[in-house]
Amino acid sequence: NYCNLDDQPAFKGVNTTTEFMTKYIFDMLAAAARADSLGRKGSELSAIRVTISESHIARAWYEAAIH
């Protein structure tokens, strides 16, 4: 369902740019990996990369190791 993320309580006062959202999604996935909640053990993963495409010429990504 489409919604304006800036109107969601979780993002109140935050500019939900594509760059912000890639880091936000990374943080959620990294936490799930550390809790072994992604369908495999988090210890089997060394890094996660999140890529969001706004269009065929605009995208952002965030990649980092899982600690």
C-alpha positions as CSV (number, residue, x, y, z in Angstrom):
1,N,0.0,0.0,0.0
2,Y,1.3,3.4,-1.0
3,C,1.8,6.0,1.8
4,N,3.9,9.1,2.3
5,L,6.7,7.9,4.6
6,D,7.0,11.4,6.0
7,D,3.5,11.1,7.4
8,Q,4.3,7.9,9.3
9,P,4.8,8.2,13.1
10,A,8.1,6.2,12.9
11,F,9.6,8.9,10.7
12,K,8.2,12.0,12.4
13,G,10.6,14.9,11.9
14,V,12.9,12.9,9.6
15,N,13.5,13.6,5.9
16,T,13.0,10.2,4.4
17,T,15.4,10.5,1.5
18,T,16.4,7.4,-0.4
19,E,19.8,7.5,1.4
20,F,18.2,7.6,4.8
21,M,15.9,4.7,3.9
22,T,18.8,2.5,2.8
23,K,20.5,3.0,6.2
24,Y,17.2,2.5,8.0
25,I,16.5,-0.8,6.2
26,F,20.1,-1.9,6.7
27,D,19.8,-1.3,10.4
28,M,16.6,-3.4,10.6
29,L,18.1,-6.3,8.5
30,A,21.4,-6.2,10.5
31,A,19.4,-6.5,13.8
32,A,17.4,-9.4,12.4
33,A,20.6,-11.1,11.2
34,R,22.2,-10.7,14.6
35,A,19.1,-12.4,16.1
36,D,19.2,-15.2,13.5
37,S,15.8,-14.1,12.2
38,L,16.5,-14.0,8.5
39,G,16.2,-17.7,7.8
40,R,19.9,-18.5,8.3
41,K,22.4,-17.8,11.0
42,G,23.6,-14.3,11.1
43,S,27.1,-15.6,11.6
44,E,27.0,-16.9,8.1
45,L,26.7,-13.3,6.8
46,S,29.6,-10.9,6.7
47,A,27.9,-7.8,5.2
48,I,24.5,-6.6,4.0
49,R,23.9,-4.2,1.1
50,V,20.6,-2.4,0.6
51,T,20.0,-0.7,-2.8
52,I,16.9,1.4,-3.6
53,S,16.3,2.6,-7.1
54,E,14.2,5.7,-7.5
55,S,14.3,5.5,-11.3
56,H,16.5,4.1,-14.1
57,I,19.1,6.8,-13.4
58,A,18.8,7.5,-9.7
59,R,19.6,5.0,-6.9
60,A,21.3,4.8,-3.5
61,W,22.8,2.1,-1.5
62,Y,24.2,1.4,1.9
63,E,26.6,-1.5,2.6
64,A,28.4,-2.4,5.8
65,A,29.7,-5.3,7.7
66,I,27.5,-7.0,10.3
67,H,29.2,-6.8,13.7
